[in-house]
Amino acid sequence: MTSEPLNCALEKIQAFVRDEVLPLEEDFLHRPFRELLPQLEAKRKSVKALGLWAPHLPKELGGQGFSLPEFARISEALGRSPLGHYLFNCQAPDIGNMEVLMAYGTEEQKAAWLIPLTRGEIRSCFSMTEPDFAGSNPAWMETQARKDGDDYVIDGRKWFTSAADGAAFAIVMAITNPDAESPYARTSQIIVPTNTPGFNRVCNTSIMGGAGEDYVSHSEIHYENCRVPQKNLLGEEGKGFEIAQQRLGPGRIHHCMRWIGICERAFEMMCHRAATRLLAPGKPLGTRQIVQEWIAESRAEINASRLLVMQAAEKIEHEGSRAAREEISIIKFYVANVLQKVLDRSIQTHGALGMTDDLVLSHWYRHERAARIYDGPDEVHKSVVARIHLKKQGCSISI
Ligand SMILES: Cc1cc2nc3c(=O)[nH]c(=O)nc-3n(C[C@H](O)[C@H](O)[C@H](O)COP(=O)(O)OP(=O)(O)OC[C@H]3O[C@@H](n4cnc5c(N)ncnc54)[C@H](O)[C@@H]3O)c2cc1C
């Protein structure tokens, strides 16, 4: 899918990533994230000045007005650097929160939270997963939001709330209707400013050797007698699960295309190394058939991934997330696994150099392992696809 404005934006974005973003990579890999913030802020200003800011947002919100399939192409271009999405203000989880606020926010909520988020003045987080409950079943949790006067009072424990460190607000999933017959009608989503008494960010959970801070963090949060006005409810009470499902449709397109951007970069690095690393005089690594196989398999898998994701993006755009349930599940597990394979082959081609922290490959190898877990683990998505087809044969399976 191409259009003149998209091609023009893609050209500018690719040049910006190459010339302005990739040179930041060494600092990103070796210095604490907070130390980079002034530099990143200056780059964000350049993105705005170039008219490329927030490509996913409508123009009236200061964005570029691209459709989901168009933004998918942009997400791939930005995915070539771990900083790409952040610099263009379309990073998770803020992008998902912006989409949810656009769809379900009241005018008051939009003015207070959406507008500053679209301008990049604040950050946000999404607080759903709990340490003591299987996150794979998002209808099952214990955090409660009980009504008291005009307020909700929230109590419970969450973890893996990404980017909560330094965020201005969280969108929290909590049980508001414990007696609802359907488990899918028990939860709601509520906006909680992070300076609310009782919003206790206990720690950043260290993952794969990274302690995490600021935007690159995953926090454990204890909600203790955390009181917010009832007007902070997003959408209707009891619709938390439905809103989460709406969020995850486009969210999986964003992630999958970002992963394809990572794959393309890892693929180029693999081919370059295979062509230039000599095993013996005049005999580059790429003369070995097994290395050629890694290259060919990777090329085919990346191309297939892109076609699958674009097909899913088109279906969401024209028929909605619900209609695209199967396509969304297919890309989530398929592309996450292609990502792991391509990164692994690229590291293998680089030998010991691939293990060093001098290359971005080892960063991605650690951080992107989570792709097979968050937004639904592989097994859950495979099960969704299988259930659709078993049902057609008269075999219905409940979760
Ligand atoms: C880097 C990272 C960032 C995250 N960011 C956020 C965030 O911002 N906000 C948030 O709320 N959460 C976040 N999460 C949490 C994430 O959504 C959960 O980890 C995910 O939903 C899985 O839940 P769980 O970890 O409790 O695993 P569990 O539900 O305990 O599952 C464990 C394993 O069991 C297997 N499994 C699960 N269900 C099935 C099934 N039906 N059939 C077969 N096997 C199954 C899978 O292999 C799965 O990995 C993040 C996680 C990571 C790793």
The ligand as an SDF file (V2000), in Angstrom:
LIG
                    3D

 53 58  0  0  0  0  0  0  0  0999 V2000
    8.8140   -6.8450   28.6100 C   0  0  0  0  0  0  0  0  0  0  0  0
    7.4000   -6.9560   29.0840 C   0  0  0  0  0  0  0  0  0  0  0  0
    6.6070   -5.8220   29.1050 C   0  0  0  0  0  0  0  0  0  0  0  0
    5.3010   -5.8940   29.5890 C   0  0  0  0  0  0  0  0  0  0  0  0
    4.5550   -4.7470   29.6750 N   0  0  0  0  0  0  0  0  0  0  0  0
    3.3320   -4.7860   30.2600 C   0  0  0  0  0  0  0  0  0  0  0  0
    2.6010   -3.5790   30.4930 C   0  0  0  0  0  0  0  0  0  0  0  0
    3.0310   -2.4790   30.1120 O   0  0  0  0  0  0  0  0  0  0  0  0
    1.4220   -3.6570   31.1540 N   0  0  0  0  0  0  0  0  0  0  0  0
    0.9130   -4.8430   31.5840 C   0  0  0  0  0  0  0  0  0  0  0  0
   -0.1530   -4.8440   32.1800 O   0  0  0  0  0  0  0  0  0  0  0  0
    1.5770   -6.0110   31.3770 N   0  0  0  0  0  0  0  0  0  0  0  0
    2.7800   -6.0030   30.7330 C   0  0  0  0  0  0  0  0  0  0  0  0
    3.4880   -7.1660   30.5540 N   0  0  0  0  0  0  0  0  0  0  0  0
    2.9420   -8.4200   31.0480 C   0  0  0  0  0  0  0  0  0  0  0  0
    2.4330   -9.3400   29.9400 C   0  0  0  0  0  0  0  0  0  0  0  0
    1.2620   -8.8230   29.3830 O   0  0  0  0  0  0  0  0  0  0  0  0
    2.2510  -10.7380   30.5580 C   0  0  0  0  0  0  0  0  0  0  0  0
    3.5360  -11.2100   30.8840 O   0  0  0  0  0  0  0  0  0  0  0  0
    1.5560  -11.7090   29.6110 C   0  0  0  0  0  0  0  0  0  0  0  0
    0.1910  -11.3860   29.4970 O   0  0  0  0  0  0  0  0  0  0  0  0
    1.6590  -13.1480   30.1280 C   0  0  0  0  0  0  0  0  0  0  0  0
    1.1960  -13.2360   31.4470 O   0  0  0  0  0  0  0  0  0  0  0  0
    2.1030  -13.9070   32.5870 P   0  0  0  0  0  0  0  0  0  0  0  0
    3.4690  -13.3250   32.5290 O   0  0  0  0  0  0  0  0  0  0  0  0
    1.3650  -13.7990   33.8540 O   0  0  0  0  0  0  0  0  0  0  0  0
    2.2510  -15.4200   32.1520 O   0  0  0  0  0  0  0  0  0  0  0  0
    1.2510  -16.6200   32.4800 P   0  0  0  0  0  0  0  0  0  0  0  0
   -0.1470  -16.2120   32.1480 O   0  0  0  0  0  0  0  0  0  0  0  0
    1.5340  -17.0960   33.8500 O   0  0  0  0  0  0  0  0  0  0  0  0
    1.7220  -17.6970   31.4270 O   0  0  0  0  0  0  0  0  0  0  0  0
    3.0020  -18.3460   31.5310 C   0  0  0  0  0  0  0  0  0  0  0  0
    3.2390  -19.1730   30.2910 C   0  0  0  0  0  0  0  0  0  0  0  0
    2.2460  -20.1710   30.1970 O   0  0  0  0  0  0  0  0  0  0  0  0
    1.9620  -20.4650   28.8510 C   0  0  0  0  0  0  0  0  0  0  0  0
    0.5190  -20.2960   28.6250 N   0  0  0  0  0  0  0  0  0  0  0  0
   -0.2770  -19.3090   29.0910 C   0  0  0  0  0  0  0  0  0  0  0  0
   -1.5470  -19.4810   28.6720 N   0  0  0  0  0  0  0  0  0  0  0  0
   -1.5570  -20.6230   27.9330 C   0  0  0  0  0  0  0  0  0  0  0  0
   -2.5610  -21.3370   27.2280 C   0  0  0  0  0  0  0  0  0  0  0  0
   -3.8250  -20.8930   27.1620 N   0  0  0  0  0  0  0  0  0  0  0  0
   -2.1840  -22.4870   26.5690 N   0  0  0  0  0  0  0  0  0  0  0  0
   -0.9060  -22.9290   26.6190 C   0  0  0  0  0  0  0  0  0  0  0  0
    0.0730  -22.2850   27.2770 N   0  0  0  0  0  0  0  0  0  0  0  0
   -0.2340  -21.1490   27.9220 C   0  0  0  0  0  0  0  0  0  0  0  0
    2.7600  -19.4790   27.9990 C   0  0  0  0  0  0  0  0  0  0  0  0
    3.9170  -20.1150   27.5200 O   0  0  0  0  0  0  0  0  0  0  0  0
    3.1190  -18.3900   28.9730 C   0  0  0  0  0  0  0  0  0  0  0  0
    4.3250  -17.7340   28.6370 O   0  0  0  0  0  0  0  0  0  0  0  0
    4.7780   -7.1340   30.0380 C   0  0  0  0  0  0  0  0  0  0  0  0
    5.5820   -8.2850   29.9650 C   0  0  0  0  0  0  0  0  0  0  0  0
    6.8710   -8.2090   29.5070 C   0  0  0  0  0  0  0  0  0  0  0  0
    7.7040   -9.4420   29.4940 C   0  0  0  0  0  0  0  0  0  0  0  0
  1  2  1  0
  2  3  1  0
  2 52  2  0
  3  4  2  0
  4  5  1  0
  4 50  1  0
  5  6  2  0
  6  7  1  0
  6 13  1  0
  7  8  2  0
  7  9  1  0
  9 10  1  0
 10 11  2  0
 10 12  1  0
 12 13  2  0
 13 14  1  0
 14 15  1  0
 14 50  1  0
 15 16  1  0
 16 17  1  0
 16 18  1  0
 18 19  1  0
 18 20  1  0
 20 21  1  0
 20 22  1  0
 22 23  1  0
 23 24  1  0
 24 25  2  0
 24 26  1  0
 24 27  1  0
 27 28  1  0
 28 29  2  0
 28 30  1  0
 28 31  1  0
 31 32  1  0
 32 33  1  0
 33 34  1  0
 33 48  1  0
 34 35  1  0
 35 36  1  0
 35 46  1  0
 36 37  1  0
 36 45  1  0
 37 38  2  0
 38 39  1  0
 39 40  1  0
 39 45  2  0
 40 41  1  0
 40 42  2  0
 42 43  1  0
 43 44  2  0
 44 45  1  0
 46 47  1  0
 46 48  1  0
 48 49  1  0
 50 51  2  0
 51 52  1  0
 52 53  1  0
M  END
$$$$
